[in-house]
């Protein structure tokens, strides 16, 4: 199975294409999409759609793993902007009939580290261990996307 993990954001979205062959995980591609901070919302969302669509055209995937929307009462605007980006990403997958698997941030942290309140450094170390990496994926958006992809793959394995 091949899965696309995306850590969504309006300014920066991390992505990771991961292939699972039995217990062997292979990172096929990983990186970030960035939008121009001075562009209007419609332009930024169109760019995200184009970037995700190009990725899905290049890499046939069976599922998308994406972070669930979470809103902290101190930063509701951040959640709204992330929600716009998530919607565009999920729509791109939906147009292609790709299954969407959603995970809360604490769920991903708990799955990888055993602690739902793990810090970025702990998640990055767990991602390095799971994928057998020798260095921390940068920026952290890529680590988060790899973590989401791993959760999505493990969910598939547990469902079968």
Residue pairs with C-beta under 8 A, 6 or more apart in sequence:
1 19
1 20
1 62
1 63
1 153
1 156
2 17
2 18
2 19
2 20
2 28
2 59
2 60
2 61
2 62
3 17
3 18
3 20
3 61
3 62
3 63
3 64
3 65
3 149
3 152
3 153
3 156
4 15
4 16
4 17
4 55
4 56
4 59
4 61
4 63
4 64
4 65
4 93
4 98
4 149
5 15
5 16
5 18
5 64
5 65
5 66
5 145
5 146
5 147
5 148
5 149
5 150
5 151
5 152
6 13
6 14
6 15
6 16
6 52
6 64
6 65
6 66
6 67
6 89
6 145
6 148
7 13
7 14
7 15
7 67
7 141
7 142
7 144
7 145
7 148
8 66
8 67
8 82
8 85
8 86
8 89
9 81
9 82
9 85
9 141
10 35
10 41
10 44
10 45
10 48
10 81
10 82
10 84
10 85
11 34
11 35
11 37
12 32
12 33
12 34
12 35
12 139
12 141
13 32
13 33
13 48
13 51
13 52
13 85
13 89
13 141
14 30
14 31
14 32
14 139
14 140
14 141
14 142
14 143
14 144
14 145
15 29
15 30
15 31
15 32
15 33
15 52
15 55
15 142
15 145
16 27
16 29
16 30
16 142
16 145
16 146
16 148
16 149
17 27
17 28
17 29
17 30
17 55
17 59
17 61
17 149
18 25
18 26
18 27
18 28
18 146
18 149
18 150
18 153
19 25
19 26
19 28
20 26
20 153
20 156
20 157
25 130
25 131
25 132
25 150
25 153
27 131
27 146
28 59
29 55
29 58
29 59
30 137
30 142
30 145
30 146
31 142
32 139
32 141
32 142
33 47
33 48
33 51
33 52
35 43
35 44
35 47
35 48
36 43
36 44
36 47
39 47
41 84
45 84
45 85
45 88
48 85
48 88
48 89
49 88
49 91
49 92
52 88
52 89
52 92
52 93
53 92
56 92
56 93
56 96
56 98
61 98
62 98
62 99
63 98
63 99
63 100
63 101
63 152
63 156
64 89
64 90
64 93
64 98
64 99
64 100
64 101
64 152
65 101
65 102
65 103
65 148
65 149
65 151
65 152
65 153
65 155
66 86
66 89
66 90
66 100
66 101
66 102
66 103
66 148
67 86
67 102
67 103
67 104
67 105
67 108
67 144
67 148
68 102
68 103
68 104
68 105
68 107
69 79
69 82
69 83
69 86
70 79
70 104
70 105
71 78
71 79
72 78
72 79
90 100
93 99
93 100
94 100
101 151
101 152
101 155
103 111
103 148
103 151
103 152
106 116
106 117
107 116
107 151
108 123
108 144
108 147
108 148
108 151
109 115
109 116
109 117
109 118
109 122
109 123
110 116
110 118
111 150
111 151
111 154
112 118
112 123
112 126
112 127
112 130
112 147
112 150
112 151
113 122
113 123
113 126
115 122
118 126
120 140
120 143
123 143
123 144
123 147
124 136
124 137
124 140
124 143
125 136
126 147
127 133
127 136
127 137
127 143
127 146
127 147
127 150
128 134
128 135
128 136
128 137
130 146
130 150
131 146
131 150
136 143
137 143
137 146
